[in-house]
Amino acid sequence: MAYNKRNRKARSINANQAKERKRLKEAGAIASLIDDDDEITIEITRKRTGEHVVFTLLPGSRIDSYRTYVDGQPFKNPKTKSGERGINNVCQAIAKALPRFTREY
């Protein structure tokens, strides 16, 4: 990042906010960060065909990865051969599974 007035101001603001967070945490006004979303569930129902699919995302080993299950079965990543996928990878898989519609004029 280039050092200029705008960046210097941003660094100063970030430093001040960090000091304020530290002060509040020491005073007990801020609890430690706890992620209470230990499970994300995505349900897809197709009324026309009667299909019902449930994607379950559980916390993975990293903050941006999830152990993914589809209808209770592990949804493994073919590249890494593991059951963990990033949220973008999961969204791409869901988009790929959804039907494509064409508009008739």
Biopython code that builds the backbone (N, CA, C, O; Angstrom):
import numpy as np
from Bio.PDB.StructureBuilder import StructureBuilder

atoms = [
    (1, "MET", "N", (0.845, -1.161, 0.000)),
    (1, "MET", "CA", (0.000, 0.000, 0.000)),
    (1, "MET", "C", (0.896, 1.232, 0.000)),
    (1, "MET", "O", (1.811, 1.347, 0.815)),
    (2, "ALA", "N", (0.629, 2.131, -0.903)),
    (2, "ALA", "CA", (1.415, 3.357, -0.986)),
    (2, "ALA", "C", (1.158, 4.217, 0.249)),
    (2, "ALA", "O", (0.065, 4.218, 0.814)),
    (3, "TYR", "N", (2.163, 4.924, 0.635)),
    (3, "TYR", "CA", (2.045, 5.774, 1.814)),
    (3, "TYR", "C", (1.690, 7.177, 1.368)),
    (3, "TYR", "O", (2.523, 7.880, 0.796)),
    (4, "ASN", "N", (0.472, 7.583, 1.622)),
    (4, "ASN", "CA", (0.045, 8.935, 1.313)),
    (4, "ASN", "C", (-0.887, 9.410, 2.426)),
    (4, "ASN", "O", (-1.112, 8.686, 3.395)),
    (5, "LYS", "N", (-1.426, 10.612, 2.294)),
    (5, "LYS", "CA", (-2.255, 11.171, 3.361)),
    (5, "LYS", "C", (-3.495, 10.322, 3.639)),
    (5, "LYS", "O", (-3.862, 10.109, 4.795)),
    (6, "ARG", "N", (-4.134, 9.840, 2.580)),
    (6, "ARG", "CA", (-5.349, 9.055, 2.762)),
    (6, "ARG", "C", (-5.049, 7.756, 3.520)),
    (6, "ARG", "O", (-5.772, 7.397, 4.450)),
    (7, "ASN", "N", (-3.982, 7.053, 3.122)),
    (7, "ASN", "CA", (-3.623, 5.804, 3.784)),
    (7, "ASN", "C", (-3.131, 6.037, 5.207)),
    (7, "ASN", "O", (-3.399, 5.240, 6.106)),
    (8, "ARG", "N", (-2.401, 7.148, 5.404)),
    (8, "ARG", "CA", (-1.928, 7.468, 6.746)),
    (8, "ARG", "C", (-3.118, 7.706, 7.675)),
    (8, "ARG", "O", (-3.105, 7.283, 8.831)),
    (9, "LYS", "N", (-4.143, 8.382, 7.164)),
    (9, "LYS", "CA", (-5.342, 8.636, 7.967)),
    (9, "LYS", "C", (-6.062, 7.320, 8.278)),
    (9, "LYS", "O", (-6.515, 7.118, 9.405)),
    (10, "ALA", "N", (-6.171, 6.426, 7.292)),
    (10, "ALA", "CA", (-6.826, 5.143, 7.516)),
    (10, "ALA", "C", (-6.084, 4.322, 8.565)),
    (10, "ALA", "O", (-6.709, 3.701, 9.425)),
    (11, "ARG", "N", (-4.758, 4.316, 8.498)),
    (11, "ARG", "CA", (-3.969, 3.588, 9.500)),
    (11, "ARG", "C", (-4.167, 4.184, 10.884)),
    (11, "ARG", "O", (-4.239, 3.454, 11.872)),
    (12, "SER", "N", (-4.254, 5.490, 10.957)),
    (12, "SER", "CA", (-4.448, 6.172, 12.229)),
    (12, "SER", "C", (-5.818, 5.815, 12.821)),
    (12, "SER", "O", (-5.934, 5.544, 14.016)),
    (13, "ILE", "N", (-6.841, 5.819, 11.977)),
    (13, "ILE", "CA", (-8.189, 5.473, 12.441)),
    (13, "ILE", "C", (-8.221, 4.027, 12.926)),
    (13, "ILE", "O", (-8.781, 3.736, 13.983)),
    (14, "ASN", "N", (-7.619, 3.117, 12.151)),
    (14, "ASN", "CA", (-7.584, 1.708, 12.554)),
    (14, "ASN", "C", (-6.842, 1.528, 13.876)),
    (14, "ASN", "O", (-7.275, 0.754, 14.730)),
    (15, "ALA", "N", (-5.730, 2.235, 14.049)),
    (15, "ALA", "CA", (-4.964, 2.129, 15.284)),
    (15, "ALA", "C", (-5.775, 2.631, 16.467)),
    (15, "ALA", "O", (-5.763, 2.022, 17.536)),
    (16, "ASN", "N", (-6.483, 3.744, 16.278)),
    (16, "ASN", "CA", (-7.314, 4.278, 17.362)),
    (16, "ASN", "C", (-8.450, 3.313, 17.710)),
    (16, "ASN", "O", (-8.764, 3.126, 18.885)),
    (17, "GLN", "N", (-9.063, 2.706, 16.701)),
    (17, "GLN", "CA", (-10.146, 1.754, 16.964)),
    (17, "GLN", "C", (-9.609, 0.521, 17.691)),
    (17, "GLN", "O", (-10.273, -0.009, 18.582)),
    (18, "ALA", "N", (-8.428, 0.068, 17.322)),
    (18, "ALA", "CA", (-7.828, -1.090, 17.987)),
    (18, "ALA", "C", (-7.556, -0.778, 19.462)),
    (18, "ALA", "O", (-7.805, -1.613, 20.331)),
    (19, "LYS", "N", (-7.048, 0.421, 19.740)),
    (19, "LYS", "CA", (-6.804, 0.819, 21.126)),
    (19, "LYS", "C", (-8.113, 0.866, 21.915)),
    (19, "LYS", "O", (-8.166, 0.439, 23.068)),
    (20, "GLU", "N", (-9.165, 1.388, 21.286)),
    (20, "GLU", "CA", (-10.464, 1.479, 21.956)),
    (20, "GLU", "C", (-11.029, 0.088, 22.239)),
    (20, "GLU", "O", (-11.562, -0.154, 23.322)),
    (21, "ARG", "N", (-10.916, -0.839, 21.262)),
    (21, "ARG", "CA", (-11.383, -2.215, 21.482)),
    (21, "ARG", "C", (-10.617, -2.877, 22.621)),
    (21, "ARG", "O", (-11.206, -3.568, 23.452)),
    (22, "LYS", "N", (-9.307, -2.665, 22.657)),
    (22, "LYS", "CA", (-8.483, -3.252, 23.710)),
    (22, "LYS", "C", (-8.895, -2.712, 25.073)),
    (22, "LYS", "O", (-8.998, -3.467, 26.040)),
    (23, "ARG", "N", (-9.133, -1.392, 25.149)),
    (23, "ARG", "CA", (-9.534, -0.767, 26.407)),
    (23, "ARG", "C", (-10.879, -1.308, 26.876)),
    (23, "ARG", "O", (-11.045, -1.622, 28.054)),
    (24, "LEU", "N", (-11.850, -1.420, 25.952)),
    (24, "LEU", "CA", (-13.168, -1.931, 26.313)),
    (24, "LEU", "C", (-13.124, -3.397, 26.720)),
    (24, "LEU", "O", (-13.855, -3.819, 27.616)),
    (25, "LYS", "N", (-12.269, -4.172, 26.063)),
    (25, "LYS", "CA", (-12.162, -5.588, 26.401)),
    (25, "LYS", "C", (-11.569, -5.761, 27.794)),
    (25, "LYS", "O", (-12.017, -6.608, 28.566)),
    (26, "GLU", "N", (-10.557, -4.953, 28.113)),
    (26, "GLU", "CA", (-9.951, -5.025, 29.441)),
    (26, "GLU", "C", (-10.936, -4.584, 30.516)),
    (26, "GLU", "O", (-10.896, -5.093, 31.637)),
    (27, "ALA", "N", (-11.825, -3.639, 30.186)),
    (27, "ALA", "CA", (-12.821, -3.175, 31.144)),
    (27, "ALA", "C", (-13.976, -4.165, 31.290)),
    (27, "ALA", "O", (-14.798, -4.030, 32.196)),
    (28, "GLY", "N", (-14.041, -5.154, 30.406)),
    (28, "GLY", "CA", (-15.104, -6.153, 30.489)),
    (28, "GLY", "C", (-16.366, -5.751, 29.752)),
    (28, "GLY", "O", (-17.390, -6.424, 29.870)),
    (29, "ALA", "N", (-16.310, -4.661, 28.990)),
    (29, "ALA", "CA", (-17.495, -4.205, 28.264)),
    (29, "ALA", "C", (-17.743, -5.015, 26.999)),
    (29, "ALA", "O", (-18.868, -5.047, 26.502)),
    (30, "ILE", "N", (-16.708, -5.674, 26.466)),
    (30, "ILE", "CA", (-16.844, -6.478, 25.252)),
    (30, "ILE", "C", (-16.504, -7.925, 25.602)),
    (30, "ILE", "O", (-15.437, -8.211, 26.145)),
    (31, "ALA", "N", (-17.403, -8.806, 25.290)),
    (31, "ALA", "CA", (-17.123, -10.229, 25.486)),
    (31, "ALA", "C", (-16.200, -10.697, 24.373)),
    (31, "ALA", "O", (-16.125, -10.067, 23.318)),
    (32, "SER", "N", (-15.507, -11.783, 24.600)),
    (32, "SER", "CA", (-14.647, -12.316, 23.554)),
    (32, "SER", "C", (-15.499, -12.783, 22.382)),
    (32, "SER", "O", (-16.675, -13.110, 22.549)),
    (33, "LEU", "N", (-14.906, -12.812, 21.211)),
    (33, "LEU", "CA", (-15.646, -13.186, 20.013)),
    (33, "LEU", "C", (-16.010, -14.667, 20.052)),
    (33, "LEU", "O", (-15.138, -15.529, 20.171)),
    (34, "ILE", "N", (-17.295, -14.949, 19.951)),
    (34, "ILE", "CA", (-17.778, -16.320, 19.928)),
    (34, "ILE", "C", (-18.710, -16.443, 18.739)),
    (34, "ILE", "O", (-19.674, -15.688, 18.613)),
    (35, "ASP", "N", (-18.423, -17.393, 17.871)),
    (35, "ASP", "CA", (-19.274, -17.620, 16.708)),
    (35, "ASP", "C", (-20.368, -18.594, 17.103)),
    (35, "ASP", "O", (-20.101, -19.769, 17.358)),
    (36, "ASP", "N", (-21.598, -18.107, 17.151)),
    (36, "ASP", "CA", (-22.692, -18.971, 17.583)),
    (36, "ASP", "C", (-23.418, -19.635, 16.416)),
    (36, "ASP", "O", (-24.408, -20.337, 16.625)),
    (37, "ASP", "N", (-22.938, -19.421, 15.190)),
    (37, "ASP", "CA", (-23.522, -20.093, 14.034)),
    (37, "ASP", "C", (-22.733, -21.364, 13.756)),
    (37, "ASP", "O", (-21.868, -21.388, 12.880)),
    (38, "ASP", "N", (-23.041, -22.442, 14.521)),
    (38, "ASP", "CA", (-22.273, -23.646, 14.281)),
    (38, "ASP", "C", (-22.867, -24.504, 13.189)),
    (38, "ASP", "O", (-22.275, -25.520, 12.825)),
    (39, "GLU", "N", (-24.007, -24.137, 12.656)),
    (39, "GLU", "CA", (-24.582, -24.922, 11.565)),
    (39, "GLU", "C", (-25.377, -24.001, 10.643)),
    (39, "GLU", "O", (-26.182, -23.185, 11.093)),
    (40, "ILE", "N", (-25.132, -24.152, 9.346)),
    (40, "ILE", "CA", (-25.894, -23.422, 8.333)),
    (40, "ILE", "C", (-26.613, -24.469, 7.501)),
    (40, "ILE", "O", (-25.995, -25.417, 7.017)),
    (41, "THR", "N", (-27.921, -24.299, 7.333)),
    (41, "THR", "CA", (-28.711, -25.253, 6.566)),
    (41, "THR", "C", (-29.345, -24.536, 5.388)),
    (41, "THR", "O", (-29.974, -23.490, 5.552)),
    (42, "ILE", "N", (-29.177, -25.102, 4.196)),
    (42, "ILE", "CA", (-29.774, -24.565, 2.974)),
    (42, "ILE", "C", (-30.675, -25.651, 2.407)),
    (42, "ILE", "O", (-30.219, -26.757, 2.116)),
    (43, "GLU", "N", (-31.960, -25.330, 2.251)),
    (43, "GLU", "CA", (-32.913, -26.302, 1.709)),
    (43, "GLU", "C", (-33.378, -25.841, 0.335)),
    (43, "GLU", "O", (-33.719, -24.675, 0.138)),
    (44, "ILE", "N", (-33.385, -26.774, -0.611)),
    (44, "ILE", "CA", (-33.859, -26.495, -1.961)),
    (44, "ILE", "C", (-34.982, -27.472, -2.256)),
    (44, "ILE", "O", (-34.803, -28.687, -2.164)),
    (45, "THR", "N", (-36.145, -26.930, -2.614)),
    (45, "THR", "CA", (-37.297, -27.766, -2.951)),
    (45, "THR", "C", (-37.782, -27.378, -4.336)),
    (45, "THR", "O", (-38.035, -26.206, -4.614)),
    (46, "ARG", "N", (-37.908, -28.372, -5.201)),
    (46, "ARG", "CA", (-38.456, -28.140, -6.533)),
    (46, "ARG", "C", (-39.869, -28.706, -6.547)),
    (46, "ARG", "O", (-40.067, -29.919, -6.474)),
    (47, "LYS", "N", (-40.833, -27.826, -6.638)),
    (47, "LYS", "CA", (-42.238, -28.258, -6.564)),
    (47, "LYS", "C", (-42.646, -29.098, -7.765)),
    (47, "LYS", "O", (-43.418, -30.047, -7.628)),
    (48, "ARG", "N", (-42.135, -28.755, -8.932)),
    (48, "ARG", "CA", (-42.549, -29.459, -10.146)),
    (48, "ARG", "C", (-42.082, -30.920, -10.141)),
    (48, "ARG", "O", (-42.840, -31.814, -10.516)),
    (49, "THR", "N", (-40.847, -31.159, -9.720)),
    (49, "THR", "CA", (-40.312, -32.522, -9.734)),
    (49, "THR", "C", (-40.403, -33.207, -8.374)),
    (49, "THR", "O", (-40.206, -34.418, -8.277)),
    (50, "GLY", "N", (-40.697, -32.447, -7.330)),
    (50, "GLY", "CA", (-40.801, -33.024, -5.995)),
    (50, "GLY", "C", (-39.459, -33.283, -5.334)),
    (50, "GLY", "O", (-39.403, -33.961, -4.308)),
    (51, "GLU", "N", (-38.366, -32.755, -5.901)),
    (51, "GLU", "CA", (-37.040, -32.960, -5.311)),
    (51, "GLU", "C", (-36.870, -32.065, -4.089)),
    (51, "GLU", "O", (-37.322, -30.920, -4.068)),
    (52, "HIS", "N", (-36.217, -32.603, -3.089)),
    (52, "HIS", "CA", (-35.915, -31.845, -1.873)),
    (52, "HIS", "C", (-34.480, -32.167, -1.473)),
    (52, "HIS", "O", (-34.150, -33.325, -1.220)),
    (53, "VAL", "N", (-33.630, -31.148, -1.416)),
    (53, "VAL", "CA", (-32.215, -31.321, -1.092)),
    (53, "VAL", "C", (-31.877, -30.415, 0.083)),
    (53, "VAL", "O", (-32.308, -29.263, 0.137)),
    (54, "VAL", "N", (-31.099, -30.949, 1.023)),
    (54, "VAL", "CA", (-30.676, -30.176, 2.185)),
    (54, "VAL", "C", (-29.155, -30.144, 2.223)),
    (54, "VAL", "O", (-28.506, -31.186, 2.309)),
    (55, "PHE", "N", (-28.591, -28.943, 2.157)),
    (55, "PHE", "CA", (-27.161, -28.727, 2.324)),
    (55, "PHE", "C", (-26.928, -28.327, 3.777)),
    (55, "PHE", "O", (-27.558, -27.390, 4.268)),
    (56, "THR", "N", (-26.042, -29.017, 4.460)),
    (56, "THR", "CA", (-25.700, -28.689, 5.843)),
    (56, "THR", "C", (-24.229, -28.315, 5.888)),
    (56, "THR", "O", (-23.367, -29.081, 5.457)),
    (57, "LEU", "N", (-23.950, -27.128, 6.416)),
    (57, "LEU", "CA", (-22.571, -26.632, 6.523)),
    (57, "LEU", "C", (-22.205, -26.548, 7.995)),
    (57, "LEU", "O", (-22.857, -25.845, 8.767)),
    (58, "LEU", "N", (-21.159, -27.267, 8.378)),
    (58, "LEU", "CA", (-20.646, -27.253, 9.745)),
    (58, "LEU", "C", (-19.265, -26.617, 9.737)),
    (58, "LEU", "O", (-18.587, -26.649, 8.709)),
    (59, "PRO", "N", (-18.831, -26.044, 10.845)),
    (59, "PRO", "CA", (-17.518, -25.391, 10.861)),
    (59, "PRO", "C", (-16.392, -26.348, 10.482)),
    (59, "PRO", "O", (-16.376, -27.506, 10.899)),
    (60, "GLY", "N", (-15.452, -25.844, 9.687)),
    (60, "GLY", "CA", (-14.302, -26.640, 9.267)),
    (60, "GLY", "C", (-13.074, -26.295, 10.080)),
    (60, "GLY", "O", (-13.169, -25.717, 11.163)),
    (61, "SER", "N", (-11.933, -26.650, 9.552)),
    (61, "SER", "CA", (-10.683, -26.415, 10.270)),
    (61, "SER", "C", (-10.211, -24.965, 10.157)),
    (61, "SER", "O", (-9.416, -24.504, 10.976)),
    (62, "ARG", "N", (-10.697, -24.252, 9.147)),
    (62, "ARG", "CA", (-10.353, -22.839, 8.977)),
    (62, "ARG", "C", (-11.611, -22.006, 9.111)),
    (62, "ARG", "O", (-12.724, -22.529, 9.072)),
    (63, "ILE", "N", (-11.424, -20.700, 9.271)),
    (63, "ILE", "CA", (-12.566, -19.823, 9.482)),
    (63, "ILE", "C", (-13.432, -19.697, 8.227)),
    (63, "ILE", "O", (-14.621, -19.396, 8.329)),
    (64, "ASP", "N", (-12.852, -19.922, 7.050)),
    (64, "ASP", "CA", (-13.594, -19.744, 5.805)),
    (64, "ASP", "C", (-13.917, -21.066, 5.110)),
    (64, "ASP", "O", (-14.215, -21.076, 3.916)),
    (65, "SER", "N", (-13.862, -22.170, 5.834)),
    (65, "SER", "CA", (-14.196, -23.452, 5.222)),
    (65, "SER", "C", (-15.247, -24.171, 6.066)),
    (65, "SER", "O", (-15.349, -23.964, 7.275)),
    (66, "TYR", "N", (-16.012, -25.010, 5.403)),
    (66, "TYR", "CA", (-17.105, -25.716, 6.059)),
    (66, "TYR", "C", (-17.073, -27.190, 5.685)),
    (66, "TYR", "O", (-16.755, -27.540, 4.548)),
    (67, "ARG", "N", (-17.404, -28.059, 6.645)),
    (67, "ARG", "CA", (-17.651, -29.461, 6.334)),
    (67, "ARG", "C", (-19.056, -29.500, 5.757)),
    (67, "ARG", "O", (-20.013, -29.098, 6.418)),
    (68, "THR", "N", (-19.180, -29.978, 4.539)),
    (68, "THR", "CA", (-20.436, -29.891, 3.808)),
    (68, "THR", "C", (-21.068, -31.261, 3.650)),
    (68, "THR", "O", (-20.398, -32.229, 3.290)),
    (69, "TYR", "N", (-22.363, -31.336, 3.920)),
    (69, "TYR", "CA", (-23.137, -32.563, 3.760)),
    (69, "TYR", "C", (-24.348, -32.264, 2.902)),
    (69, "TYR", "O", (-24.989, -31.226, 3.064)),
    (70, "VAL", "N", (-24.666, -33.174, 1.983)),
    (70, "VAL", "CA", (-25.859, -33.061, 1.150)),
    (70, "VAL", "C", (-26.730, -34.259, 1.483)),
    (70, "VAL", "O", (-26.348, -35.404, 1.244)),
    (71, "ASP", "N", (-27.897, -33.988, 2.034)),
    (71, "ASP", "CA", (-28.821, -35.037, 2.484)),
    (71, "ASP", "C", (-28.116, -36.036, 3.403)),
    (71, "ASP", "O", (-28.346, -37.241, 3.307)),
    (72, "GLY", "N", (-27.260, -35.535, 4.288)),
    (72, "GLY", "CA", (-26.587, -36.380, 5.260)),
    (72, "GLY", "C", (-25.325, -37.060, 4.767)),
    (72, "GLY", "O", (-24.616, -37.675, 5.564)),
    (73, "GLN", "N", (-25.019, -36.969, 3.479)),
    (73, "GLN", "CA", (-23.816, -37.591, 2.911)),
    (73, "GLN", "C", (-22.734, -36.524, 2.724)),
    (73, "GLN", "O", (-23.043, -35.408, 2.308)),
    (74, "PRO", "N", (-21.469, -36.849, 3.023)),
    (74, "PRO", "CA", (-20.399, -35.850, 2.839)),
    (74, "PRO", "C", (-20.281, -35.421, 1.377)),
    (74, "PRO", "O", (-20.308, -36.248, 0.466)),
    (75, "PHE", "N", (-20.152, -34.132, 1.178)),
    (75, "PHE", "CA", (-20.006, -33.546, -0.154)),
    (75, "PHE", "C", (-18.530, -33.207, -0.317)),
    (75, "PHE", "O", (-18.106, -32.093, -0.009)),
    (76, "LYS", "N", (-17.751, -34.167, -0.799)),
    (76, "LYS", "CA", (-16.296, -34.020, -0.849)),
    (76, "LYS", "C", (-15.851, -33.184, -2.031)),
    (76, "LYS", "O", (-16.447, -33.210, -3.108)),
    (77, "ASN", "N", (-14.784, -32.440, -1.791)),
    (77, "ASN", "CA", (-14.175, -31.630, -2.824)),
    (77, "ASN", "C", (-13.306, -32.540, -3.696)),
    (77, "ASN", "O", (-12.387, -33.172, -3.175)),
    (78, "PRO", "N", (-13.566, -32.627, -5.006)),
    (78, "PRO", "CA", (-12.790, -33.540, -5.846)),
    (78, "PRO", "C", (-11.312, -33.167, -5.960)),
    (78, "PRO", "O", (-10.476, -34.040, -6.193)),
    (79, "LYS", "N", (-10.980, -31.893, -5.800)),
    (79, "LYS", "CA", (-9.576, -31.475, -5.908)),
    (79, "LYS", "C", (-8.772, -31.897, -4.688)),
    (79, "LYS", "O", (-7.662, -32.413, -4.815)),
    (80, "THR", "N", (-9.336, -31.676, -3.508)),
    (80, "THR", "CA", (-8.584, -31.943, -2.280)),
    (80, "THR", "C", (-8.950, -33.272, -1.633)),
    (80, "THR", "O", (-8.279, -33.711, -0.700)),
    (81, "LYS", "N", (-10.002, -33.916, -2.116)),
    (81, "LYS", "CA", (-10.478, -35.194, -1.573)),
    (81, "LYS", "C", (-10.893, -35.094, -0.108)),
    (81, "LYS", "O", (-10.950, -36.102, 0.596)),
    (82, "SER", "N", (-11.184, -33.872, 0.349)),
    (82, "SER", "CA", (-11.630, -33.704, 1.729)),
    (82, "SER", "C", (-13.077, -33.257, 1.733)),
    (82, "SER", "O", (-13.615, -32.853, 0.702)),
    (83, "GLY", "N", (-13.697, -33.330, 2.884)),
    (83, "GLY", "CA", (-15.093, -32.922, 3.010)),
    (83, "GLY", "C", (-15.254, -31.443, 3.278)),
    (83, "GLY", "O", (-16.373, -30.972, 3.484)),
    (84, "GLU", "N", (-14.154, -30.694, 3.281)),
    (84, "GLU", "CA", (-14.242, -29.265, 3.554)),
    (84, "GLU", "C", (-14.249, -28.471, 2.260)),
    (84, "GLU", "O", (-13.482, -28.738, 1.335)),
    (85, "ARG", "N", (-15.131, -27.496, 2.221)),
    (85, "ARG", "CA", (-15.239, -26.612, 1.059)),
    (85, "ARG", "C", (-15.400, -25.177, 1.556)),
    (85, "ARG", "O", (-15.930, -24.929, 2.639)),
    (86, "GLY", "N", (-14.929, -24.247, 0.738)),
    (86, "GLY", "CA", (-15.155, -22.841, 1.026)),
    (86, "GLY", "C", (-16.575, -22.461, 0.652)),
    (86, "GLY", "O", (-17.225, -23.165, -0.120)),
    (87, "ILE", "N", (-17.058, -21.357, 1.191)),
    (87, "ILE", "CA", (-18.447, -20.944, 0.944)),
    (87, "ILE", "C", (-18.666, -20.636, -0.535)),
    (87, "ILE", "O", (-19.750, -20.904, -1.054)),
    (88, "ASN", "N", (-17.674, -20.085, -1.228)),
    (88, "ASN", "CA", (-17.824, -19.812, -2.659)),
    (88, "ASN", "C", (-17.975, -21.106, -3.446)),
    (88, "ASN", "O", (-18.777, -21.179, -4.378)),
    (89, "ASN", "N", (-17.216, -22.116, -3.079)),
    (89, "ASN", "CA", (-17.294, -23.405, -3.750)),
    (89, "ASN", "C", (-18.667, -24.042, -3.538)),
    (89, "ASN", "O", (-19.224, -24.640, -4.458)),
    (90, "VAL", "N", (-19.210, -23.915, -2.332)),
    (90, "VAL", "CA", (-20.548, -24.454, -2.039)),
    (90, "VAL", "C", (-21.599, -23.723, -2.866)),
    (90, "VAL", "O", (-22.485, -24.352, -3.444)),
    (91, "CYS", "N", (-21.502, -22.397, -2.924)),
    (91, "CYS", "CA", (-22.470, -21.612, -3.697)),
    (91, "CYS", "C", (-22.397, -21.952, -5.186)),
    (91, "CYS", "O", (-23.427, -22.005, -5.857)),
    (92, "GLN", "N", (-21.196, -22.181, -5.705)),
    (92, "GLN", "CA", (-21.064, -22.577, -7.112)),
    (92, "GLN", "C", (-21.716, -23.931, -7.350)),
    (92, "GLN", "O", (-22.357, -24.130, -8.382)),
    (93, "ALA", "N", (-21.565, -24.860, -6.421)),
    (93, "ALA", "CA", (-22.171, -26.183, -6.568)),
    (93, "ALA", "C", (-23.695, -26.091, -6.534)),
    (93, "ALA", "O", (-24.377, -26.796, -7.278)),
    (94, "ILE", "N", (-24.229, -25.223, -5.671)),
    (94, "ILE", "CA", (-25.682, -25.035, -5.603)),
    (94, "ILE", "C", (-26.180, -24.410, -6.900)),
    (94, "ILE", "O", (-27.189, -24.852, -7.448)),
    (95, "ALA", "N", (-25.489, -23.391, -7.398)),
    (95, "ALA", "CA", (-25.898, -22.741, -8.647)),
    (95, "ALA", "C", (-25.856, -23.718, -9.807)),
    (95, "ALA", "O", (-26.712, -23.674, -10.690)),
    (96, "LYS", "N", (-24.871, -24.592, -9.810)),
    (96, "LYS", "CA", (-24.746, -25.576, -10.885)),
    (96, "LYS", "C", (-25.881, -26.594, -10.830)),
    (96, "LYS", "O", (-26.328, -27.086, -11.866)),
    (97, "ALA", "N", (-26.343, -26.905, -9.628)),
    (97, "ALA", "CA", (-27.403, -27.899, -9.455)),
    (97, "ALA", "C", (-28.789, -27.338, -9.778)),
    (97, "ALA", "O", (-29.704, -28.096, -10.101)),
    (98, "LEU", "N", (-28.948, -26.027, -9.695)),
    (98, "LEU", "CA", (-30.263, -25.434, -9.954)),
    (98, "LEU", "C", (-30.584, -25.476, -11.450)),
    (98, "LEU", "O", (-29.684, -25.395, -12.286)),
    (99, "PRO", "N", (-31.868, -25.601, -11.779)),
    (99, "PRO", "CA", (-32.237, -25.661, -13.198)),
    (99, "PRO", "C", (-32.057, -24.311, -13.891)),
    (99, "PRO", "O", (-32.137, -23.257, -13.261)),
    (100, "ARG", "N", (-31.819, -24.367, -15.170)),
    (100, "ARG", "CA", (-31.701, -23.152, -15.974)),
    (100, "ARG", "C", (-33.054, -22.893, -16.630)),
    (100, "ARG", "O", (-33.688, -23.799, -17.172)),
    (101, "PHE", "N", (-33.467, -21.667, -16.565)),
    (101, "PHE", "CA", (-34.735, -21.300, -17.176)),
    (101, "PHE", "C", (-34.478, -20.409, -18.380)),
    (101, "PHE", "O", (-33.583, -19.564, -18.358)),
    (102, "THR", "N", (-35.260, -20.600, -19.418)),
    (102, "THR", "CA", (-35.180, -19.723, -20.578)),
    (102, "THR", "C", (-36.483, -18.953, -20.666)),
    (102, "THR", "O", (-37.560, -19.468, -20.366)),
    (103, "ARG", "N", (-36.357, -17.738, -21.076)),
    (103, "ARG", "CA", (-37.528, -16.875, -21.178)),
    (103, "ARG", "C", (-38.079, -16.952, -22.593)),
    (103, "ARG", "O", (-37.344, -16.767, -23.564)),
    (104, "GLU", "N", (-39.348, -17.220, -22.705)),
    (104, "GLU", "CA", (-39.977, -17.280, -24.026)),
    (104, "GLU", "C", (-40.717, -15.982, -24.252)),
    (104, "GLU", "O", (-41.490, -15.525, -23.410)),
    (105, "TYR", "N", (-40.460, -15.392, -25.421)),
    (105, "TYR", "CA", (-41.101, -14.102, -25.750)),
    (105, "TYR", "C", (-42.216, -14.306, -26.727)),
    (105, "TYR", "O", (-42.873, -13.343, -27.124)),
]
sb = StructureBuilder()
sb.init_structure("model")
sb.init_model(0)
sb.init_chain("A")
sb.init_seg("    ")
for serial, (resi, resn, name, xyz) in enumerate(atoms, 1):
    if name == "N":
        sb.init_residue(resn, " ", resi, " ")
    sb.init_atom(name, np.array(xyz, "f"), 0.0, 1.0, " ", f" {name:<3s}", serial, name[0])
structure = sb.get_structure()
